[in-house]
């Protein structure tokens, strides 16, 4: 698919997608005969990982580190030249697990912030209903 369709599916601006390309986070899997980048569903999934990590406060370097770990684990094929040694596999799994834990902590922090924001909005509504018109 072309970048416009990817932008629509991911709700990311074209400029942001191009920045992610330039930083190496997402590389289009193919090119059209005219040389335009073409993206696969896997490329879109990768962009969605980046999009989901951003609001949780992960940096682009952290996102790159996670994507690299996930890619290496996905490429692990026992009995082939892409097989990871057990120590490396364990280190990669541990890295991904740390990101999962960090994401869960950040989600909990955001939920707490949202609760405080909802309480504040509710207190304003109470004040408005109690105030003379």
The first five atom37 places (N, CA, C, CB, O) and aatype in JSON, in Angstrom:
{
  "aatype": [20, 20, 20, 20, 20, 20, 20, 20, 20, 20, 20, 20, 20, 20, 20, 20, 20, 20, 20, 20, 20, 20, 20, 20, 20, 20, 20, 20, 20, 20, 20, 20, 20, 20, 20, 20, 20, 20, 20, 20, 20, 20, 20, 20, 20, 20, 20, 20, 20, 20, 20, 20, 20, 20, 20, 20, 20, 20, 20, 20, 20, 20, 20, 20, 20, 20, 20, 20, 20, 20, 20, 20, 20, 20, 20, 20, 20, 20, 20, 20, 20, 20, 20, 20, 20, 20, 20, 20, 20, 20, 20, 20, 20, 20, 20, 20, 20, 20, 20, 20, 20, 20, 20, 20, 20, 20, 20, 20, 20, 20, 20, 20, 20, 20, 20, 20, 20, 20, 20, 20, 20, 20, 20, 20, 20, 20, 20, 20, 20, 20, 20, 20, 20],
  "atom_mask": [
    [1, 1, 1, 1, 1],
    [1, 1, 1, 1, 1],
    [1, 1, 1, 1, 1],
    [1, 1, 1, 1, 1],
    [1, 1, 1, 1, 1],
    [1, 1, 1, 1, 1],
    [1, 1, 1, 1, 1],
    [1, 1, 1, 1, 1],
    [1, 1, 1, 1, 1],
    [1, 1, 1, 1, 1],
    [1, 1, 1, 1, 1],
    [1, 1, 1, 1, 1],
    [1, 1, 1, 1, 1],
    [1, 1, 1, 1, 1],
    [1, 1, 1, 1, 1],
    [1, 1, 1, 1, 1],
    [1, 1, 1, 1, 1],
    [1, 1, 1, 1, 1],
    [1, 1, 1, 1, 1],
    [1, 1, 1, 1, 1],
    [1, 1, 1, 1, 1],
    [1, 1, 1, 1, 1],
    [1, 1, 1, 1, 1],
    [1, 1, 1, 1, 1],
    [1, 1, 1, 1, 1],
    [1, 1, 1, 1, 1],
    [1, 1, 1, 1, 1],
    [1, 1, 1, 1, 1],
    [1, 1, 1, 1, 1],
    [1, 1, 1, 1, 1],
    [1, 1, 1, 1, 1],
    [1, 1, 1, 1, 1],
    [1, 1, 1, 1, 1],
    [1, 1, 1, 1, 1],
    [1, 1, 1, 1, 1],
    [1, 1, 1, 1, 1],
    [1, 1, 1, 1, 1],
    [1, 1, 1, 1, 1],
    [1, 1, 1, 1, 1],
    [1, 1, 1, 1, 1],
    [1, 1, 1, 1, 1],
    [1, 1, 1, 1, 1],
    [1, 1, 1, 1, 1],
    [1, 1, 1, 1, 1],
    [1, 1, 1, 1, 1],
    [1, 1, 1, 1, 1],
    [1, 1, 1, 1, 1],
    [1, 1, 1, 1, 1],
    [1, 1, 1, 1, 1],
    [1, 1, 1, 1, 1],
    [1, 1, 1, 1, 1],
    [1, 1, 1, 1, 1],
    [1, 1, 1, 1, 1],
    [1, 1, 1, 1, 1],
    [1, 1, 1, 1, 1],
    [1, 1, 1, 1, 1],
    [1, 1, 1, 1, 1],
    [1, 1, 1, 1, 1],
    [1, 1, 1, 1, 1],
    [1, 1, 1, 1, 1],
    [1, 1, 1, 1, 1],
    [1, 1, 1, 1, 1],
    [1, 1, 1, 1, 1],
    [1, 1, 1, 1, 1],
    [1, 1, 1, 1, 1],
    [1, 1, 1, 1, 1],
    [1, 1, 1, 1, 1],
    [1, 1, 1, 1, 1],
    [1, 1, 1, 1, 1],
    [1, 1, 1, 1, 1],
    [1, 1, 1, 1, 1],
    [1, 1, 1, 1, 1],
    [1, 1, 1, 1, 1],
    [1, 1, 1, 1, 1],
    [1, 1, 1, 1, 1],
    [1, 1, 1, 1, 1],
    [1, 1, 1, 1, 1],
    [1, 1, 1, 1, 1],
    [1, 1, 1, 1, 1],
    [1, 1, 1, 1, 1],
    [1, 1, 1, 1, 1],
    [1, 1, 1, 1, 1],
    [1, 1, 1, 1, 1],
    [1, 1, 1, 1, 1],
    [1, 1, 1, 1, 1],
    [1, 1, 1, 1, 1],
    [1, 1, 1, 1, 1],
    [1, 1, 1, 1, 1],
    [1, 1, 1, 1, 1],
    [1, 1, 1, 1, 1],
    [1, 1, 1, 1, 1],
    [1, 1, 1, 1, 1],
    [1, 1, 1, 1, 1],
    [1, 1, 1, 1, 1],
    [1, 1, 1, 1, 1],
    [1, 1, 1, 1, 1],
    [1, 1, 1, 1, 1],
    [1, 1, 1, 1, 1],
    [1, 1, 1, 1, 1],
    [1, 1, 1, 1, 1],
    [1, 1, 1, 1, 1],
    [1, 1, 1, 1, 1],
    [1, 1, 1, 1, 1],
    [1, 1, 1, 1, 1],
    [1, 1, 1, 1, 1],
    [1, 1, 1, 1, 1],
    [1, 1, 1, 1, 1],
    [1, 1, 1, 1, 1],
    [1, 1, 1, 1, 1],
    [1, 1, 1, 1, 1],
    [1, 1, 1, 1, 1],
    [1, 1, 1, 1, 1],
    [1, 1, 1, 1, 1],
    [1, 1, 1, 1, 1],
    [1, 1, 1, 1, 1],
    [1, 1, 1, 1, 1],
    [1, 1, 1, 1, 1],
    [1, 1, 1, 1, 1],
    [1, 1, 1, 1, 1],
    [1, 1, 1, 1, 1],
    [1, 1, 1, 1, 1],
    [1, 1, 1, 1, 1],
    [1, 1, 1, 1, 1],
    [1, 1, 1, 1, 1],
    [1, 1, 1, 1, 1],
    [1, 1, 1, 1, 1],
    [1, 1, 1, 1, 1],
    [1, 1, 1, 1, 1],
    [1, 1, 1, 1, 1],
    [1, 1, 1, 1, 1],
    [1, 1, 1, 1, 1],
    [1, 1, 1, 1, 1],
    [1, 1, 1, 1, 1]
  ],
  "atom_positions": [
    [[0.84, -1.17, 0.0], [0.0, 0.0, 0.0], [0.89, 1.24, 0.0], [-0.96, 0.0, 1.21], [2.04, 1.2, 0.43]],
    [[0.34, 2.33, -0.48], [1.1, 3.57, -0.55], [0.99, 4.32, 0.78], [0.6, 4.45, -1.71], [0.16, 4.0, 1.63]],
    [[1.83, 5.33, 0.93], [1.96, 6.03, 2.2], [0.65, 6.69, 2.63], [3.04, 7.08, 2.1], [0.38, 6.77, 3.83]],
    [[-0.17, 7.16, 1.68], [-1.44, 7.77, 2.05], [-2.38, 6.8, 2.74], [-2.12, 8.33, 0.82], [-3.03, 7.15, 3.72]],
    [[-2.44, 5.58, 2.23], [-3.27, 4.56, 2.85], [-2.72, 4.17, 4.23], [-3.37, 3.32, 1.95], [-3.48, 3.94, 5.17]],
    [[-1.4, 4.09, 4.32], [-0.76, 3.79, 5.61], [-1.1, 4.87, 6.63], [0.78, 3.65, 5.45], [-1.41, 4.58, 7.78]],
    [[-1.02, 6.13, 6.19], [-1.35, 7.25, 7.08], [-2.78, 7.15, 7.57], [-1.13, 8.6, 6.36], [-3.06, 7.38, 8.74]],
    [[-3.69, 6.8, 6.68], [-5.1, 6.67, 7.06], [-5.29, 5.51, 8.05], [-5.98, 6.45, 5.81], [-6.03, 5.64, 9.03]],
    [[-4.62, 4.4, 7.8], [-4.78, 3.23, 8.68], [-4.15, 3.43, 10.05], [-4.17, 2.01, 8.02], [-4.66, 2.92, 11.05]],
    [[-3.05, 4.17, 10.1], [-2.35, 4.35, 11.37], [-2.72, 5.65, 12.07], [-0.86, 4.31, 11.15], [-2.37, 5.85, 13.23]],
    [[-3.43, 6.52, 11.38], [-3.77, 7.85, 11.89], [-2.51, 8.65, 12.24], [-4.67, 7.74, 13.12], [-2.49, 9.42, 13.2]],
    [[-1.47, 8.44, 11.45], [-0.23, 9.2, 11.58], [-0.09, 10.13, 10.39], [1.0, 8.25, 11.69], [-0.43, 9.76, 9.27]],
    [[0.41, 11.34, 10.62], [0.66, 12.23, 9.49], [1.75, 11.67, 8.57], [1.07, 13.63, 9.99], [2.63, 10.94, 9.01]],
    [[1.67, 12.01, 7.29], [2.68, 11.56, 6.32], [4.08, 11.96, 6.79], [2.4, 12.16, 4.93], [5.02, 11.17, 6.69]],
    [[4.19, 13.16, 7.29], [5.49, 13.67, 7.74], [6.08, 12.79, 8.85], [5.36, 15.12, 8.23], [7.27, 12.5, 8.85]],
    [[5.23, 12.37, 9.78], [5.69, 11.51, 10.87], [6.15, 10.17, 10.34], [4.57, 11.32, 11.91], [7.18, 9.65, 10.78]],
    [[5.41, 9.59, 9.42], [5.81, 8.31, 8.82], [7.16, 8.45, 8.14], [4.74, 7.81, 7.8], [8.02, 7.59, 8.28]],
    [[7.35, 9.54, 7.42], [8.64, 9.77, 6.74], [9.77, 9.96, 7.76], [8.55, 11.01, 5.81], [10.89, 9.51, 7.53]],
    [[9.47, 10.62, 8.87], [10.49, 10.77, 9.91], [10.88, 9.41, 10.49], [9.99, 11.7, 11.04], [12.06, 9.15, 10.74]],
    [[9.89, 8.56, 10.69], [10.18, 7.22, 11.2], [11.0, 6.43, 10.19], [8.87, 6.48, 11.54], [11.86, 5.63, 10.56]],
    [[10.72, 6.63, 8.9], [11.53, 6.0, 7.86], [12.97, 6.5, 7.93], [10.93, 6.29, 6.46], [13.91, 5.71, 7.92]],
    [[13.12, 7.83, 8.01], [14.46, 8.43, 8.05], [15.26, 7.96, 9.25], [14.35, 9.95, 8.07], [16.49, 7.82, 9.16]],
    [[14.58, 7.7, 10.37], [15.28, 7.26, 11.57], [15.5, 5.75, 11.58], [14.51, 7.67, 12.81], [16.14, 5.22, 12.48]],
    [[14.97, 5.04, 10.57], [15.17, 3.6, 10.47], [14.21, 2.76, 11.29], [16.54, 3.29, 10.86], [14.38, 1.54, 11.38]],
    [[13.21, 3.39, 11.9], [12.24, 2.62, 12.69], [11.36, 1.75, 11.81], [11.38, 3.55, 13.53], [11.01, 0.62, 12.17]],
    [[11.0, 2.29, 10.66], [10.15, 1.57, 9.71], [10.74, 1.78, 8.33], [8.66, 2.05, 9.78], [10.98, 2.91, 7.91]],
    [[10.95, 0.69, 7.63], [11.48, 0.77, 6.28], [10.47, 0.11, 5.35], [12.9, 0.09, 6.16], [10.14, -1.06, 5.53]],
    [[9.96, 0.85, 4.35], [9.0, 0.24, 3.43], [9.58, -1.04, 2.82], [8.6, 1.24, 2.32], [10.76, -1.1, 2.47]],
    [[8.73, -2.04, 2.71], [9.18, -3.35, 2.25], [9.39, -3.44, 0.75], [8.21, -4.38, 2.66], [10.07, -4.35, 0.28]],
    [[8.82, -2.52, 0.0], [8.91, -2.6, -1.46], [8.82, -1.2, -2.04], [7.78, -3.51, -2.04], [8.65, -0.21, -1.33]],
    [[8.93, -1.15, -3.38], [8.79, 0.11, -4.09], [7.97, -0.14, -5.34], [10.17, 0.74, -4.44], [8.04, -1.21, -5.95]],
    [[7.2, 0.86, -5.72], [6.4, 0.76, -6.94], [7.34, 0.88, -8.15], [5.3, 1.87, -6.98], [8.5, 1.25, -8.01]],
    [[6.83, 0.54, -9.34], [7.67, 0.71, -10.53], [8.17, 2.15, -10.69], [6.89, 0.31, -11.78], [9.23, 2.38, -11.28]],
    [[7.43, 3.11, -10.15], [7.85, 4.51, -10.22], [8.79, 4.91, -9.1], [6.64, 5.41, -10.2], [9.23, 6.06, -9.03]],
    [[9.11, 3.97, -8.21], [10.06, 4.25, -7.14], [9.43, 4.71, -5.84], [11.02, 5.26, -7.6], [10.14, 5.04, -4.89]],
    [[8.1, 4.75, -5.79], [7.43, 5.17, -4.54], [7.45, 4.03, -3.53], [5.97, 5.63, -4.82], [7.29, 2.87, -3.9]],
    [[7.63, 4.36, -2.26], [7.66, 3.3, -1.25], [6.3, 2.63, -1.12], [8.1, 3.86, 0.1], [5.25, 3.27, -1.2]],
    [[6.34, 1.32, -0.92], [5.13, 0.54, -0.69], [5.28, -0.2, 0.63], [4.87, -0.46, -1.87], [6.35, -0.7, 0.97]],
    [[4.19, -0.27, 1.36], [4.19, -0.83, 2.7], [3.33, -2.08, 2.75], [3.69, 0.2, 3.71], [2.34, -2.21, 2.03]],
    [[3.74, -3.0, 3.6], [2.98, -4.22, 3.83], [2.2, -4.09, 5.14], [3.92, -5.47, 3.86], [2.38, -3.12, 5.89]],
    [[1.35, -5.07, 5.41], [0.64, -5.09, 6.69], [1.64, -5.16, 7.85], [-0.34, -6.29, 6.75], [1.4, -4.58, 8.91]],
    [[2.75, -5.87, 7.65], [3.77, -5.96, 8.69], [4.4, -4.58, 8.96], [4.88, -6.98, 8.29], [4.69, -4.24, 10.1]],
    [[4.6, -3.8, 7.9], [5.12, -2.44, 8.07], [4.14, -1.59, 8.87], [5.41, -1.78, 6.7], [4.54, -0.8, 9.74]],
    [[2.86, -1.75, 8.57], [1.82, -1.0, 9.29], [1.8, -1.42, 10.76], [0.42, -1.22, 8.65], [1.68, -0.58, 11.65]],
    [[1.93, -2.71, 11.02], [1.98, -3.2, 12.4], [3.16, -2.59, 13.15], [2.07, -4.75, 12.44], [3.04, -2.23, 14.32]],
    [[4.27, -2.48, 12.48], [5.46, -1.88, 13.07], [5.21, -0.4, 13.4], [6.67, -2.02, 12.12], [5.59, 0.07, 14.48]],
    [[4.58, 0.31, 12.49], [4.23, 1.71, 12.74], [3.28, 1.83, 13.92], [3.59, 2.35, 11.49], [3.38, 2.78, 14.7]],
    [[2.38, 0.88, 14.07], [1.45, 0.92, 15.19], [2.17, 0.72, 16.52], [0.36, -0.14, 15.02], [1.77, 1.29, 17.54]],
    [[3.21, -0.09, 16.53], [4.01, -0.25, 17.75], [4.62, 1.1, 18.13], [5.13, -1.32, 17.56], [4.56, 1.52, 19.29]],
    [[5.19, 1.78, 17.14], [5.79, 3.09, 17.39], [4.73, 4.05, 17.89], [6.47, 3.64, 16.1], [4.95, 4.79, 18.85]],
    [[3.59, 4.05, 17.23], [2.5, 4.96, 17.61], [2.01, 4.7, 19.03], [1.33, 4.82, 16.62], [1.68, 5.64, 19.76]],
    [[1.96, 3.46, 19.42], [1.47, 3.11, 20.77], [2.5, 3.4, 21.85], [1.08, 1.64, 20.81], [2.14, 3.68, 23.0]],
    [[3.77, 3.33, 21.51], [4.81, 3.59, 22.5], [4.98, 5.08, 22.79], [6.14, 3.0, 22.03], [5.33, 5.47, 23.9]],
    [[4.74, 5.9, 21.78], [4.98, 7.34, 21.91], [4.19, 7.97, 23.07], [4.61, 8.05, 20.62], [4.8, 8.66, 23.89]],
    [[2.87, 7.76, 23.18], [2.14, 8.39, 24.28], [2.52, 7.86, 25.66], [0.67, 8.2, 24.08], [2.21, 8.48, 26.68]],
    [[3.21, 6.73, 25.69], [3.66, 6.19, 26.96], [5.02, 6.77, 27.36], [3.74, 4.67, 26.89], [5.57, 6.42, 28.4]],
    [[5.54, 7.66, 26.52], [6.77, 8.36, 26.86], [8.05, 7.64, 26.46], [6.81, 8.6, 28.31], [9.14, 8.05, 26.87]],
    [[7.93, 6.59, 25.68], [9.14, 5.91, 25.22], [9.81, 6.76, 24.14], [8.81, 4.5, 24.67], [9.14, 7.36, 23.3]],
    [[11.13, 6.81, 24.18], [11.88, 7.57, 23.18], [11.98, 6.75, 21.9], [13.29, 7.93, 23.71], [11.68, 5.56, 21.88]],
    [[12.4, 7.4, 20.83], [12.6, 6.68, 19.58], [13.71, 5.64, 19.72], [12.93, 7.66, 18.43], [13.63, 4.57, 19.13]],
    [[14.74, 5.95, 20.5], [15.81, 4.97, 20.72], [15.28, 3.75, 21.47], [16.97, 5.61, 21.51], [15.65, 2.62, 21.15]],
    [[14.43, 3.97, 22.47], [13.84, 2.84, 23.19], [12.94, 2.03, 22.27], [13.04, 3.34, 24.42], [12.93, 0.8, 22.32]],
    [[12.2, 2.72, 21.43], [11.32, 2.04, 20.48], [12.16, 1.2, 19.52], [10.47, 3.05, 19.69], [11.81, 0.05, 19.23]],
    [[13.25, 1.77, 19.04], [14.14, 1.04, 18.14], [14.71, -0.2, 18.84], [15.29, 1.96, 17.66], [14.77, -1.28, 18.24]],
    [[15.11, -0.05, 20.11], [15.67, -1.17, 20.85], [14.63, -2.3, 20.99], [16.14, -0.71, 22.24], [14.96, -3.47, 20.8]],
    [[13.39, -1.93, 21.32], [12.35, -2.95, 21.45], [12.08, -3.63, 20.11], [11.07, -2.32, 21.99], [12.01, -4.85, 20.04]],
    [[11.94, -2.83, 19.06], [11.66, -3.42, 17.74], [12.79, -4.34, 17.3], [11.46, -2.31, 16.7], [12.53, -5.39, 16.71]],
    [[14.02, -3.97, 17.58], [15.17, -4.81, 17.22], [15.1, -6.14, 17.98], [16.49, -4.09, 17.53], [15.32, -7.2, 17.39]],
    [[14.8, -6.07, 19.27], [14.69, -7.3, 20.06], [13.58, -8.19, 19.53], [14.45, -6.97, 21.53], [13.76, -9.4, 19.38]],
    [[12.43, -7.6, 19.24], [11.29, -8.37, 18.73], [11.64, -8.98, 17.37], [10.03, -7.47, 18.61], [11.32, -10.14, 17.11]],
    [[12.29, -8.2, 16.51], [12.69, -8.71, 15.19], [13.64, -9.89, 15.31], [13.34, -7.6, 14.37], [13.5, -10.89, 14.61]],
    [[14.62, -9.76, 16.21], [15.6, -10.84, 16.36], [14.94, -12.09, 16.92], [16.74, -10.39, 17.28], [15.28, -13.2, 16.51]],
    [[14.02, -11.93, 17.85], [13.3, -13.1, 18.37], [12.44, -13.74, 17.29], [12.43, -12.7, 19.56], [12.35, -14.97, 17.21]],
    [[11.8, -12.91, 16.47], [10.95, -13.44, 15.39], [11.77, -14.19, 14.34], [10.16, -12.3, 14.73], [11.27, -15.12, 13.71]],
    [[13.02, -13.78, 14.15], [13.88, -14.42, 13.15], [14.57, -15.67, 13.68], [14.92, -13.43, 12.67], [15.24, -16.38, 12.92]],
    [[14.42, -15.95, 14.95], [15.06, -17.1, 15.58], [14.48, -18.39, 15.0], [14.88, -17.06, 17.11], [13.3, -18.68, 15.17]],
    [[15.32, -19.14, 14.32], [14.9, -20.41, 13.73], [15.85, -21.51, 14.2], [14.88, -20.33, 12.16], [16.96, -21.65, 13.68]],
    [[15.4, -22.28, 15.18], [16.26, -23.36, 15.68], [16.73, -24.28, 14.54], [15.52, -24.19, 16.74], [15.97, -24.62, 13.64]],
    [[18.0, -24.66, 14.63], [18.56, -25.56, 13.63], [19.0, -24.89, 12.35], [17.57, -26.6, 13.3], [19.4, -25.57, 11.4]],
    [[18.94, -23.55, 12.29], [19.39, -22.82, 11.1], [20.46, -21.81, 11.52], [18.2, -22.1, 10.4], [20.8, -21.69, 12.69]],
    [[20.99, -21.1, 10.53], [22.01, -20.11, 10.84], [21.43, -18.87, 11.53], [22.74, -19.7, 9.57], [22.19, -18.01, 11.99]],
    [[20.11, -18.77, 11.62], [19.51, -17.63, 12.33], [19.14, -17.99, 13.78], [18.25, -17.15, 11.6], [18.57, -17.19, 14.51]],
    [[19.5, -19.23, 14.17], [19.2, -19.64, 15.55], [20.01, -18.81, 16.54], [19.49, -21.14, 15.74], [21.21, -18.63, 16.38]],
    [[19.32, -18.32, 17.55], [19.98, -17.57, 18.61], [20.55, -18.53, 19.64], [19.01, -16.58, 19.28], [19.96, -19.58, 19.91]],
    [[21.68, -18.18, 20.22], [22.17, -19.03, 21.3], [21.29, -18.75, 22.52], [23.69, -18.76, 21.61], [20.71, -17.68, 22.63]],
    [[21.2, -19.71, 23.42], [20.27, -19.59, 24.55], [20.47, -18.31, 25.37], [20.41, -20.78, 25.46], [19.49, -17.7, 25.81]],
    [[21.71, -17.91, 25.58], [21.97, -16.7, 26.36], [21.44, -15.45, 25.67], [23.45, -16.55, 26.6], [20.87, -14.57, 26.32]],
    [[21.64, -15.38, 24.37], [21.15, -14.23, 23.62], [19.62, -14.2, 23.6], [21.7, -14.24, 22.19], [19.0, -13.15, 23.76]],
    [[19.02, -15.37, 23.39], [17.55, -15.46, 23.39], [17.0, -15.01, 24.74], [17.1, -16.92, 23.08], [16.04, -14.24, 24.8]],
    [[17.62, -15.48, 25.82], [17.16, -15.1, 27.17], [17.3, -13.6, 27.39], [17.96, -15.88, 28.24], [16.43, -12.97, 27.98]],
    [[18.4, -13.02, 26.91], [18.61, -11.57, 27.06], [17.56, -10.79, 26.29], [20.03, -11.18, 26.59], [17.05, -9.78, 26.77]],
    [[17.23, -11.24, 25.09], [16.21, -10.55, 24.29], [14.83, -10.67, 24.93], [16.18, -11.11, 22.86], [14.09, -9.69, 24.99]],
    [[14.5, -11.85, 25.41], [13.2, -12.04, 26.08], [13.14, -11.15, 27.32], [12.99, -13.53, 26.48], [12.11, -10.54, 27.59]],
    [[14.22, -11.07, 28.04], [14.27, -10.22, 29.23], [14.08, -8.75, 28.86], [15.62, -10.42, 29.97], [13.38, -8.01, 29.56]],
    [[14.69, -8.33, 27.78], [14.54, -6.94, 27.32], [13.09, -6.65, 26.96], [15.45, -6.67, 26.1], [12.55, -5.62, 27.37]],
    [[12.46, -7.54, 26.21], [11.05, -7.34, 25.84], [10.18, -7.33, 27.09], [10.58, -8.44, 24.86], [9.25, -6.53, 27.19]],
    [[10.47, -8.22, 28.03], [9.71, -8.27, 29.28], [9.84, -6.94, 30.05], [10.2, -9.46, 30.15], [8.86, -6.46, 30.62]],
    [[11.04, -6.36, 30.07], [11.23, -5.07, 30.75], [10.38, -3.98, 30.1], [12.72, -4.66, 30.72], [9.82, -3.13, 30.8]],
    [[10.3, -4.0, 28.79], [9.45, -3.02, 28.1], [7.98, -3.25, 28.42], [9.68, -3.08, 26.58], [7.22, -2.29, 28.6]],
    [[7.57, -4.5, 28.49], [6.18, -4.8, 28.85], [5.88, -4.29, 30.25], [5.9, -6.33, 28.76], [4.81, -3.71, 30.48]],
    [[6.79, -4.49, 31.17], [6.6, -4.02, 32.54], [6.58, -2.49, 32.6], [7.7, -4.57, 33.46], [5.75, -1.9, 33.28]],
    [[7.49, -1.86, 31.87], [7.53, -0.39, 31.84], [6.24, 0.16, 31.24], [8.75, 0.11, 31.03], [5.72, 1.16, 31.72]],
    [[5.74, -0.49, 30.2], [4.49, -0.03, 29.58], [3.34, -0.17, 30.57], [4.19, -0.84, 28.29], [2.51, 0.74, 30.69]],
    [[3.28, -1.28, 31.28], [2.21, -1.48, 32.27], [2.28, -0.42, 33.36], [2.3, -2.89, 32.89], [1.24, 0.09, 33.79]],
    [[3.48, -0.09, 33.82], [3.63, 0.96, 34.84], [3.17, 2.31, 34.32], [5.09, 1.04, 35.3], [2.5, 3.06, 35.02]],
    [[3.54, 2.61, 33.09], [3.16, 3.9, 32.51], [1.65, 3.99, 32.27], [3.9, 4.14, 31.21], [1.05, 5.05, 32.43]],
    [[1.05, 2.88, 31.89], [-0.41, 2.85, 31.74], [-1.07, 3.12, 33.09], [-0.87, 1.49, 31.16], [-2.04, 3.88, 33.16]],
    [[-0.56, 2.51, 34.14], [-1.12, 2.73, 35.48], [-0.98, 4.2, 35.88], [-0.41, 1.83, 36.52], [-1.9, 4.77, 36.46]],
    [[0.16, 4.81, 35.57], [0.35, 6.23, 35.86], [-0.66, 7.09, 35.1], [1.78, 6.66, 35.52], [-1.23, 8.03, 35.65]],
    [[-0.86, 6.76, 33.83], [-1.82, 7.51, 33.02], [-3.25, 7.34, 33.54], [-1.75, 7.07, 31.56], [-4.03, 8.29, 33.54]],
    [[-3.58, 6.14, 33.99], [-4.92, 5.92, 34.57], [-5.11, 6.77, 35.81], [-5.13, 4.42, 34.9], [-6.18, 7.33, 36.03]],
    [[-4.07, 6.85, 36.64], [-4.16, 7.68, 37.85], [-4.33, 9.15, 37.48], [-2.9, 7.49, 38.73], [-5.12, 9.86, 38.1]],
    [[-3.6, 9.6, 36.48], [-3.74, 10.99, 36.02], [-5.14, 11.24, 35.48], [-2.69, 11.31, 34.95], [-5.74, 12.28, 35.74]],
    [[-5.66, 10.28, 34.72], [-7.0, 10.42, 34.17], [-8.03, 10.48, 35.29], [-7.33, 9.27, 33.22], [-8.97, 11.27, 35.21]],
    [[-7.87, 9.67, 36.31], [-8.8, 9.69, 37.45], [-8.79, 11.06, 38.11], [-8.42, 8.61, 38.47], [-9.84, 11.61, 38.42]],
    [[-7.58, 11.62, 38.32], [-7.48, 12.96, 38.92], [-8.13, 14.01, 38.03], [-6.02, 13.33, 39.18], [-8.81, 14.91, 38.53]],
    [[-7.94, 13.89, 36.72], [-8.53, 14.85, 35.79], [-10.06, 14.74, 35.8], [-7.98, 14.62, 34.36], [-10.76, 15.76, 35.77]],
    [[-10.58, 13.51, 35.85], [-12.03, 13.32, 35.91], [-12.6, 13.88, 37.21], [-12.39, 11.84, 35.76], [-13.68, 14.47, 37.2]],
    [[-11.89, 13.69, 38.32], [-12.34, 14.24, 39.6], [-12.37, 15.76, 39.55], [-11.43, 13.76, 40.74], [-13.29, 16.39, 40.08]],
    [[-11.37, 16.34, 38.93], [-11.32, 17.79, 38.8], [-12.5, 18.3, 37.96], [-9.99, 18.23, 38.17], [-13.17, 19.26, 38.34]],
    [[-12.74, 17.66, 36.81], [-13.85, 18.06, 35.95], [-15.18, 17.93, 36.7], [-13.88, 17.23, 34.66], [-16.05, 18.79, 36.58]],
    [[-15.33, 16.85, 37.46], [-16.56, 16.65, 38.23], [-16.72, 17.73, 39.28], [-16.56, 15.26, 38.9], [-17.83, 18.21, 39.52]],
    [[-15.62, 18.14, 39.92], [-15.71, 19.19, 40.94], [-16.13, 20.52, 40.31], [-14.36, 19.36, 41.67], [-16.85, 21.31, 40.93]],
    [[-15.7, 20.76, 39.09], [-16.13, 21.99, 38.4], [-17.62, 21.94, 38.07], [-15.32, 22.2, 37.11], [-18.32, 22.94, 38.2]],
    [[-18.09, 20.76, 37.65], [-19.52, 20.61, 37.35], [-20.34, 20.86, 38.6], [-19.83, 19.2, 36.78], [-21.37, 21.53, 38.53]],
    [[-19.9, 20.34, 39.74], [-20.61, 20.54, 41.01], [-20.66, 22.03, 41.32], [-19.93, 19.76, 42.16], [-21.71, 22.54, 41.71]],
    [[-19.56, 22.71, 41.16], [-19.52, 24.16, 41.44], [-20.47, 24.93, 40.52], [-18.08, 24.69, 41.28], [-21.13, 25.87, 40.95]],
    [[-20.51, 24.51, 39.27], [-21.39, 25.21, 38.32], [-22.87, 24.99, 38.66], [-21.09, 24.74, 36.87], [-23.69, 25.9, 38.54]],
    [[-23.2, 23.76, 39.07], [-24.61, 23.49, 39.4], [-25.0, 24.16, 40.7], [-24.87, 21.98, 39.49], [-26.17, 24.48, 40.91]],
    [[-24.03, 24.39, 41.58], [-24.33, 25.04, 42.87], [-24.33, 26.56, 42.75], [-23.3, 24.62, 43.93], [-24.89, 27.25, 43.61]],
    [[-23.73, 27.09, 41.7], [-23.62, 28.54, 41.53], [-24.93, 29.11, 41.02], [-22.47, 28.9, 40.56], [-25.6, 28.49, 40.2]],
    [[-25.31, 30.3, 41.5], [-26.52, 30.93, 40.98], [-26.33, 31.31, 39.52], [-26.88, 32.18, 41.81], [-25.23, 31.68, 39.1]],
    [[-27.38, 31.22, 38.75], [-27.31, 31.51, 37.32], [-27.27, 32.97, 37.0], [-28.47, 30.9, 36.62], [-27.21, 33.35, 35.83]]
  ]
}
